[in-house]
């Protein structure tokens, strides 16, 4: 089978790594890909939202299967583009319809969906520039900290958690009246703060049948002890030790089942991943947010634990036959630690030569922000590489990843040294 993976990060390299292992993989393409995908696939210089160029690539290379990594093309309707184009209708695309992608594309839409199907989540209200003063008044009825969420896509940066009421009002005004997050914050959802510990649950669905994938927990903040600015993710572990059988039954009964039933009830075409961001409050799960694709860096710990052939799994999803396939999971723990550019998540330099990759033997190196330049692998983003290790428990896997990170080197390289330490 000829496969095209859209995207350029660690998530997409992980998909490529797993697809390349399939006995059914014939030709593998990544668009635009990175230095890691280039070693196992053919990189194609395409913009992931240039649907016409993607169509030409698919037809020219006889692509059978398209896996969409990032959220932008999904929210912009790539699934609908494929299903409405006669020349593309035979291609299997893994990803929800534009309507389904609204679960990530609009925080308010997601909240309304959860409310309709009685899925546990934080209480909320949403506001626009025209209701700014009402928003400020609503803040006064709440207890700190205050949670402000840009309604639209803001590249993972549209959520503010603020302790001071006056600062919260100022930031609400910045978002609504001064476009702090551009069009994404034309509407802002204000919700109650839930105090607990976060985790992610990934579900693969063909719109009717579903499989719950391994749980994961990622570490978003740049600094040790989960302090400092938010990032795209500094590391992740899978499975999550505190997500035991009793807790996961609650997740399944209260969240996963009503989510899939809600998609069916609303006749939403959804063949792909549902990433459920959860928070465990006491012993109960609440939904923080939906994403409509795999997370990054969670993909780097979830996919390596899936033993089922990934092409078989993706094809069954696209064909609506997920009930006909067994999901086999590696019972070992996986840990990934992200090496990032100095200065990230603020200003950083690109083009730094990366050395030591060849010395890493018992961990998997997933490229995120990398490129080839003059025959050398160089940094090409804020998050540069994820070092993933599997072992009998997560503590051993953590140790292995950190030992291998010491082999890796580039100018101003930084990584957190406490991934998973809050769980011991």
C-alpha positions as CSV (number, residue, x, y, z in Angstrom):
1,X,0.0,0.0,0.0
2,X,1.3,3.5,-0.9
3,X,0.9,5.8,2.1
4,X,1.1,9.6,2.5
5,X,1.6,11.2,6.0
6,X,0.8,14.9,6.3
7,X,2.9,16.9,8.7
8,X,6.5,17.5,9.8
9,X,6.9,16.8,13.5
10,X,7.7,14.0,15.9
11,X,4.2,12.7,15.6
12,X,4.5,12.3,11.9
13,X,8.0,10.7,12.1
14,X,6.4,8.2,14.6
15,X,3.6,7.4,12.2
16,X,6.2,6.9,9.4
17,X,8.3,4.7,11.7
18,X,5.3,2.4,12.4
19,X,4.0,2.4,8.8
20,X,7.5,1.5,7.5
21,X,7.4,-1.6,9.7
22,X,4.3,-2.9,8.0
23,X,4.7,-5.8,5.6
24,X,2.0,-4.0,3.5
25,X,4.1,-0.8,3.1
26,X,5.1,-0.3,-0.5
27,X,5.9,3.4,-1.0
28,X,5.9,5.8,1.9
29,X,5.7,9.6,1.6
30,X,5.8,12.5,4.1
31,X,4.7,16.0,3.3
32,X,6.6,18.0,4.2
33,X,8.4,15.6,6.6
34,X,11.7,16.2,8.3
35,X,15.2,14.7,8.4
36,X,13.9,11.6,10.2
37,X,11.1,10.8,7.8
38,X,13.6,11.4,4.9
39,X,15.5,8.3,6.1
40,X,12.5,6.0,5.8
41,X,10.2,7.8,3.3
42,X,10.2,10.2,0.4
43,X,9.7,13.8,1.6
44,X,7.4,16.0,-0.5
45,X,7.6,19.8,-0.2
46,X,4.0,20.5,0.4
47,X,1.9,22.8,2.6
48,X,-0.5,20.6,4.6
49,X,-3.4,23.0,3.9
50,X,-2.7,23.2,0.1
51,X,-5.4,20.6,-0.8
52,X,-4.9,21.0,-4.5
53,X,-1.2,20.3,-4.3
54,X,-1.9,17.3,-2.0
55,X,-4.4,16.0,-4.6
56,X,-1.8,16.2,-7.3
57,X,0.7,14.4,-5.1
58,X,-1.8,11.6,-4.2
59,X,-2.8,11.0,-7.9
60,X,0.8,11.2,-9.2
61,X,2.1,8.7,-6.7
62,X,-0.9,6.4,-6.6
63,X,-1.5,7.0,-2.9
64,X,-3.9,4.5,-1.3
65,X,-3.9,5.8,2.3
66,X,-3.5,9.3,3.7
67,X,-2.8,9.9,7.4
68,X,-3.4,13.5,8.6
69,X,-1.1,14.5,11.4
70,X,-1.9,18.1,12.4
71,X,-5.2,19.7,13.2
72,X,-5.2,22.6,10.6
73,X,-6.0,20.5,7.5
74,X,-8.7,18.6,9.4
75,X,-10.4,21.8,10.7
76,X,-10.2,23.3,7.2
77,X,-12.0,20.2,5.7
78,X,-9.4,17.9,4.0
79,X,-11.7,14.9,4.6
80,X,-14.6,16.6,2.9
81,X,-12.3,17.7,0.0
82,X,-11.3,14.1,-0.6
83,X,-14.8,12.6,-0.3
84,X,-16.4,15.2,-2.6
85,X,-13.7,14.9,-5.4
86,X,-14.4,12.0,-7.7
87,X,-10.7,11.5,-8.5
88,X,-9.9,11.1,-4.8
89,X,-12.9,9.1,-3.5
90,X,-11.1,5.8,-3.7
91,X,-8.3,7.0,-1.4
92,X,-8.6,6.1,2.3
93,X,-8.1,9.2,4.5
94,X,-7.8,8.8,8.3
95,X,-9.3,11.9,9.9
96,X,-12.7,13.4,10.7
97,X,-14.9,15.5,8.5
98,X,-14.9,19.3,8.9
99,X,-17.9,19.1,11.1
100,X,-16.2,16.4,13.3
101,X,-13.0,18.5,13.5
102,X,-15.1,21.3,15.1
103,X,-14.6,19.5,18.4
104,X,-11.1,20.9,18.3
105,X,-11.7,23.9,16.1
106,X,-14.2,25.5,18.5
107,X,-14.0,25.2,22.3
108,X,-17.6,26.4,22.5
109,X,-18.8,23.7,20.1
110,X,-16.9,21.1,22.1
111,X,-18.5,22.3,25.4
112,X,-22.0,22.3,23.9
113,X,-21.4,18.7,22.6
114,X,-20.3,17.6,26.1
115,X,-23.3,19.3,27.7
116,X,-25.7,17.6,25.2
117,X,-24.4,14.2,26.0
118,X,-23.8,14.7,29.7
119,X,-20.1,14.2,29.5
120,X,-18.4,15.5,32.7
121,X,-16.5,18.8,32.1
122,X,-15.9,22.1,33.8
123,X,-18.8,24.7,34.0
124,X,-18.3,27.5,31.4
125,X,-19.7,30.5,29.5
126,X,-18.4,32.0,26.3
127,X,-18.1,35.7,25.4
128,X,-17.3,37.9,22.4
129,X,-16.1,41.5,22.1
130,X,-19.7,42.6,22.2
131,X,-20.2,40.9,25.6
132,X,-16.8,41.8,27.1
133,X,-18.3,43.6,30.1
134,X,-20.6,40.6,30.8
135,X,-17.4,38.4,30.6
136,X,-15.7,40.6,33.3
137,X,-18.8,40.3,35.5
138,X,-18.9,36.5,35.0
139,X,-15.2,36.4,36.2
140,X,-16.3,38.1,39.4
141,X,-18.7,35.3,40.2
142,X,-15.9,32.7,40.0
143,X,-13.2,31.6,42.4
144,X,-9.5,31.8,41.2
145,X,-7.6,30.6,39.3
146,X,-9.5,31.8,36.2
147,X,-9.3,29.8,33.0
148,X,-9.6,31.7,29.7
149,X,-9.6,29.7,26.4
150,X,-9.5,31.1,22.9
151,X,-12.3,29.5,21.1
152,X,-10.4,28.7,17.9
153,X,-7.0,27.1,17.0
154,X,-4.1,29.0,18.6
155,X,-1.3,26.5,18.1
156,X,-1.6,25.2,21.7
157,X,-1.1,28.7,23.2
158,X,-4.7,29.9,23.6
159,X,-5.3,28.9,27.2
160,X,-4.5,31.2,30.1
161,X,-4.8,30.2,33.8
162,X,-4.6,33.4,36.0
163,X,-4.8,33.8,39.7
164,X,-5.5,37.6,39.9
165,X,-9.0,38.8,39.0
166,X,-7.8,42.2,37.6
167,X,-5.2,40.5,35.4
168,X,-7.9,38.0,34.2
169,X,-10.1,40.9,33.2
170,X,-7.2,42.6,31.3
171,X,-6.3,39.4,29.5
172,X,-9.9,38.8,28.6
173,X,-9.9,42.3,27.0
174,X,-6.6,41.6,25.3
175,X,-8.1,38.5,23.8
176,X,-11.5,39.8,22.7
177,X,-10.8,43.5,22.0
178,X,-7.1,43.4,20.9
179,X,-6.9,40.0,19.2
180,X,-4.2,38.6,21.4
181,X,-4.5,35.3,19.6
182,X,-5.8,36.7,16.3
183,X,-9.0,35.3,14.9
184,X,-8.8,32.4,17.4
185,X,-9.8,34.7,20.3
186,X,-12.8,36.4,18.6
187,X,-14.7,34.3,21.1
188,X,-13.4,33.3,24.5
189,X,-14.6,30.5,26.8
190,X,-14.3,31.2,30.5
191,X,-14.5,28.0,32.6
192,X,-14.1,26.9,36.2
193,X,-10.7,25.6,37.2
194,X,-10.6,21.9,38.0
195,X,-7.9,20.9,40.4
196,X,-6.4,17.5,39.7
197,X,-3.9,15.6,37.6
198,X,-4.0,15.5,33.9
199,X,-3.7,12.6,31.4
200,X,-4.7,11.9,27.8
201,X,-6.9,9.1,26.5
202,X,-6.7,8.3,22.7
203,X,-9.6,6.7,20.9
204,X,-9.5,5.4,17.3
205,X,-13.0,5.3,15.8
206,X,-14.6,4.5,12.4
207,X,-17.6,6.5,13.5
208,X,-19.4,3.5,14.9
209,X,-16.8,1.1,16.3
210,X,-13.9,2.2,18.5
211,X,-10.7,1.1,20.1
212,X,-9.2,2.8,23.3
213,X,-5.5,3.2,22.7
214,X,-2.9,3.3,25.5
215,X,-3.1,6.2,28.0
216,X,-0.4,8.9,28.1
217,X,0.6,11.8,30.2
218,X,2.6,14.7,28.7
219,X,4.5,17.5,30.3
220,X,3.8,20.9,28.8
221,X,5.8,23.5,30.6
222,X,9.4,24.4,29.7
223,X,10.8,24.3,33.3
224,X,11.5,21.7,35.9
225,X,8.6,20.9,38.2
226,X,6.2,21.9,35.5
227,X,7.0,25.6,35.7
228,X,7.5,28.3,33.2
229,X,5.9,28.8,29.8
230,X,3.7,26.4,28.0
231,X,5.3,24.4,25.1
232,X,4.1,21.9,22.6
233,X,5.2,19.2,25.0
234,X,8.5,18.4,26.7
235,X,8.0,14.7,27.2
236,X,5.4,12.0,27.8
237,X,4.9,8.6,29.5
238,X,2.6,5.6,28.7
239,X,0.7,4.0,30.4
240,X,-0.3,6.4,33.1
241,X,0.2,4.6,36.5
242,X,-2.8,6.1,38.2
243,X,-5.2,5.3,35.4
244,X,-6.1,1.9,36.8
245,X,-8.9,-0.4,35.7
246,X,-11.6,1.2,37.9
247,X,-10.7,4.7,36.7
248,X,-10.6,3.6,33.0
249,X,-14.0,2.0,33.3
250,X,-15.4,5.4,34.4
251,X,-13.6,7.0,31.4
252,X,-15.1,4.5,29.1
253,X,-18.6,4.6,30.5
254,X,-18.9,8.4,31.2
255,X,-16.8,9.8,28.4
256,X,-15.8,7.5,25.5
257,X,-19.1,5.7,24.9
258,X,-21.2,8.9,25.0
259,X,-18.7,10.7,22.8
260,X,-18.9,8.0,20.1
261,X,-22.7,7.8,20.5
262,X,-23.0,11.6,20.2
263,X,-21.0,11.5,16.9
264,X,-23.4,8.8,15.6
265,X,-26.5,10.6,16.8
266,X,-25.5,13.8,15.0
267,X,-24.5,11.8,11.9
268,X,-21.0,13.2,12.0
269,X,-18.6,11.5,9.6
270,X,-15.7,10.7,11.9
271,X,-13.0,8.2,10.9
272,X,-9.9,8.9,12.9
273,X,-8.5,9.7,16.3
274,X,-10.3,11.4,19.3
275,X,-7.7,12.8,21.7
276,X,-9.5,13.3,25.0
277,X,-7.6,15.6,27.4
278,X,-8.7,14.6,30.9
279,X,-8.2,15.6,34.4
280,X,-8.6,13.3,37.4
281,X,-10.4,15.2,40.1
282,X,-10.5,12.9,43.2
283,X,-11.3,9.6,41.6
284,X,-13.4,11.0,38.8
285,X,-12.5,11.9,35.2
286,X,-13.5,15.2,33.6
287,X,-12.9,16.4,30.0
288,X,-10.7,19.4,29.6
289,X,-10.7,19.4,25.8
290,X,-11.1,17.3,22.7
291,X,-8.5,17.2,19.9
292,X,-9.2,15.4,16.7
293,X,-5.8,13.9,16.0
294,X,-3.0,12.3,17.9
295,X,-1.0,14.5,20.3
296,X,2.6,15.3,20.2
297,X,4.7,14.1,22.1
298,X,2.1,11.5,23.2
299,X,2.2,9.8,19.8
300,X,5.9,9.0,20.5
301,X,4.9,6.8,23.5
302,X,1.5,5.5,22.3
303,X,2.3,4.3,18.8
304,X,5.5,2.3,19.8
305,X,3.3,0.3,22.2
306,X,0.8,-0.7,19.4
307,X,1.8,-4.1,18.1
308,X,-1.0,-4.4,15.6
309,X,0.0,-3.6,12.0
310,X,-0.7,0.1,11.6
311,X,-1.7,-0.1,8.0
312,X,-4.3,-2.8,8.9
313,X,-5.5,-0.5,11.7
314,X,-5.7,2.6,9.6
315,X,-7.4,0.7,6.7
316,X,-10.0,-0.8,9.1
317,X,-10.7,2.7,10.4
318,X,-11.2,4.2,7.0
319,X,-13.4,1.2,5.8
320,X,-15.7,1.3,8.9
321,X,-14.4,-2.2,10.0
322,X,-12.6,-1.5,13.2
323,X,-14.7,-4.2,14.9
324,X,-13.0,-6.8,12.7
325,X,-9.5,-6.1,13.9
326,X,-7.7,-7.0,17.2
327,X,-5.7,-4.2,18.9
328,X,-2.6,-5.8,20.5
329,X,-0.7,-3.6,23.0
330,X,2.9,-4.0,24.2
331,X,2.7,-4.2,28.0
332,X,6.0,-2.4,28.4
333,X,6.1,1.2,29.5
334,X,7.3,3.9,27.1
335,X,8.8,7.3,28.0
336,X,9.9,10.1,25.6
337,X,11.9,13.1,26.5
338,X,12.1,16.1,24.1
339,X,15.4,17.9,23.3
340,X,14.6,21.5,22.3
341,X,16.4,24.6,21.0
342,X,17.8,27.1,23.4
343,X,15.3,29.9,23.9
344,X,12.2,27.8,23.1
345,X,9.3,28.4,23.4
346,X,10.3,32.0,22.7
347,X,12.9,33.1,20.2
348,X,15.4,30.5,19.1
349,X,17.9,29.9,16.4
350,X,17.8,27.2,13.7
351,X,20.5,25.5,11.7
352,X,22.5,24.0,14.6
353,X,24.3,20.8,13.7
354,X,23.1,17.8,15.6
355,X,25.6,15.1,16.6
356,X,25.5,11.8,18.4
357,X,22.4,10.3,16.9
358,X,24.3,7.3,15.6
359,X,25.4,6.5,19.2
360,X,21.9,5.9,20.4
361,X,21.2,2.2,20.2
362,X,18.5,1.1,22.7
363,X,16.2,4.0,22.4
364,X,14.2,5.3,19.4
365,X,15.1,8.7,18.0
366,X,12.0,10.6,16.7
367,X,12.8,13.8,14.7
368,X,10.6,16.8,15.3
369,X,12.2,20.1,14.1
370,X,15.1,18.8,12.0
371,X,16.3,19.1,8.4
372,X,19.2,18.1,6.2
373,X,21.7,20.9,5.3
374,X,24.9,20.2,3.4
375,X,24.7,16.5,4.2
376,X,24.3,17.2,8.0
377,X,21.2,17.0,10.2
378,X,20.5,20.4,11.7
379,X,17.8,21.9,14.0
380,X,14.8,23.3,12.2
381,X,12.3,24.1,15.0
382,X,11.8,24.6,18.7
383,X,11.2,21.0,19.6
384,X,14.0,19.2,17.9
385,X,14.1,15.5,18.8
386,X,12.2,13.0,21.1
387,X,14.1,10.1,22.6
388,X,11.7,7.2,23.3
389,X,12.5,4.2,25.4
390,X,10.6,1.1,26.3
391,X,11.2,-1.1,29.4
392,X,9.4,-3.2,31.9
393,X,8.4,-0.2,33.9
394,X,8.4,3.6,33.3
395,X,11.3,4.3,35.8
396,X,13.6,2.0,33.8
397,X,12.4,3.6,30.5
398,X,13.1,7.1,31.9
399,X,16.6,6.1,32.9
400,X,17.3,4.7,29.4
401,X,16.0,7.9,27.7
402,X,18.1,10.2,29.8
403,X,21.2,8.0,29.3
404,X,20.8,8.3,25.6
405,X,20.1,12.0,25.7
406,X,23.6,12.5,27.0
407,X,24.9,11.1,23.6
408,X,23.0,13.8,21.7
409,X,24.4,17.3,21.2
410,X,23.7,20.6,19.5
411,X,24.4,24.2,20.4
412,X,22.2,25.4,23.3
413,X,20.3,22.1,23.5
414,X,17.9,21.9,26.5
415,X,15.7,19.2,28.0
416,X,13.8,18.7,31.2
417,X,15.4,16.3,33.6
418,X,12.2,15.5,35.6
419,X,9.8,13.8,33.1
420,X,7.7,11.3,35.0
421,X,9.3,12.1,38.4
422,X,5.9,13.4,39.7
423,X,4.6,9.9,39.5
424,X,7.1,8.1,41.7
